C-alpha cells in the first residue's frame, strides 16, 4: 500500500503548489502526493504543480488527513478559521488530530508567530519544509 503525503492549502494554493512542484518529481517509491484544497482554485493549482490526486472542501480534508502519513501546508491549516476563514473548525481538528507527521510553513498572515523560528523568506521556509519531508519519507 502506498504511503500518502498530503498537501493542504487554501486561497490561491500558492504555498501548496510550490510544495507540490518541489516534491512531485522526487517522491521515493511507495509514496503518493495528494492535494486537498479548501477551495477549487487551491486544489487546481496544486494539481497543476504535480500532485497526483486532488480533492476539495471540508470533507476532503477530514477524510484525507485521517489517512495521511505526512501533512504539509501553511500553519493556518491547524487553526479554526485560519487562512482568512477558509479552514473550518472541523478541518483544523482533522489536521491537528491526524497521526501524520506535520510539516508546516510559518506565515504571519494568520497572526501566529512561533517562538524560536527565524524570519525567513517564503522560499527558504519552503526549501526547509521539503528537506524535512524528504527526511521523513526516506525513513
C-alpha positions in Angstrom: 0.0 0.0 0.0 1.3 3.4 -0.9 2.1 5.9 1.8 0.4 9.3 1.5 1.9 12.8 1.6 -0.9 15.2 1.8 -0.6 18.9 1.0 -3.4 21.1 2.4 -3.8 24.8 1.3 -6.4 27.4 0.6 -6.9 30.8 -1.1 -4.9 30.5 -4.4 -3.0 27.5 -3.4 0.4 29.2 -3.9 2.2 27.6 -1.0 0.7 24.2 -1.7 1.6 24.5 -5.4 5.2 25.3 -4.6 5.4 22.4 -2.2 3.9 20.1 -4.9 6.3 21.3 -7.5 9.3 20.8 -5.3 8.2 17.3 -4.1 6.4 15.7 -7.1 9.4 14.5 -9.0 11.4 13.4 -6.1 9.0 11.2 -4.2 10.5 7.9 -3.0 9.0 4.7 -4.3 5.8 3.8 -2.4 4.7 7.4 -1.8 1.9 9.3 -3.5 1.3 13.1 -3.4 -2.3 14.2 -2.7 -3.5 17.8 -2.8 -6.5 18.9 -0.8 -7.7 22.5 -1.1 -10.2 24.5 0.9 -11.4 25.7 -2.5 -11.2 24.5 -6.1 -8.7 27.2 -7.1 -6.2 25.9 -4.5 -6.7 22.3 -5.4 -6.3 23.1 -9.1 -3.0 24.9 -8.5 -1.6 22.0 -6.6 -2.7 19.5 -9.2 -1.1 21.6 -12.0 2.1 21.7 -9.9 2.4 17.9 -9.8 0.1 16.4 -7.2 -1.1 13.0 -8.4 -4.7 13.4 -7.0 -6.7 16.2 -5.6 -9.9 16.9 -3.7 -11.7 20.0 -2.4 -13.6 21.0 0.7 -14.1 20.2 4.3 -14.9 16.5 3.9 -11.9 16.0 1.7 -9.6 17.5 4.3 -11.2 15.4 7.1 -11.1 12.2 5.1 -7.6 12.5 3.7 -6.0 13.9 6.9 -7.0 10.7 8.7 -5.3 8.6 6.1 -2.1 10.6 5.6 1.3 9.7 6.7 2.7 13.2 6.2 0.8 16.5 6.0 2.4 19.7 4.6 0.9 23.2 4.3 0.8 26.7 5.8 0.4 26.9 9.6 -3.1 28.2 9.1 -4.4 24.7 8.3 -4.1 23.9 12.0 -6.2 26.9 13.0 -10.0 27.0 13.2 -10.9 29.9 10.9 -7.4 30.1 9.6 -6.5 31.3 6.1 -9.0 34.1 6.2 -11.7 31.8 7.4 -11.3 29.1 4.8 -10.2 26.5 7.4 -13.3 25.3 9.3 -13.0 24.1 12.9 -13.6 20.5 11.6 -10.7 20.9 9.1 -8.4 22.2 11.8 -9.3 19.4 14.1 -8.8 16.8 11.4 -5.3 18.1 10.6 -4.2 18.7 14.1 -5.6 15.3 15.3 -4.1 13.3 12.5 -1.4 10.8 13.5 0.6 12.0 10.4 3.8 13.9 10.7 3.1 17.6 10.1 5.5 20.0 8.4 4.1 23.5 8.4 5.1 26.7 6.8 5.0 29.7 9.2 3.2 32.7 7.8 2.4 35.9 9.5 -0.9 36.3 7.7 -2.7 34.1 10.3 -1.4 36.2 13.1 0.5 33.3 14.6 4.2 33.5 15.4 6.2 30.5 16.5 8.8 31.4 19.1 12.2 30.2 18.0 11.7 30.4 14.3 13.8 32.8 12.2 12.3 35.4 10.0 13.0 33.9 6.6 11.7 34.4 3.0 8.9 32.1 2.0 11.3 30.4 -0.5 13.6 29.5 2.4 10.8 28.1 4.5 9.6 26.0 1.5 13.1 24.6 0.9 13.4 23.7 4.6 10.0 22.0 4.6 10.9 20.0 1.5 14.1 18.9 3.1 12.2 17.8 6.2 9.6 16.0 4.1 12.3 14.1 2.2 13.9 13.0 5.5 10.5 11.8 6.8 9.8 9.9 3.5 13.2 8.4 3.5 12.7 6.8 6.9 
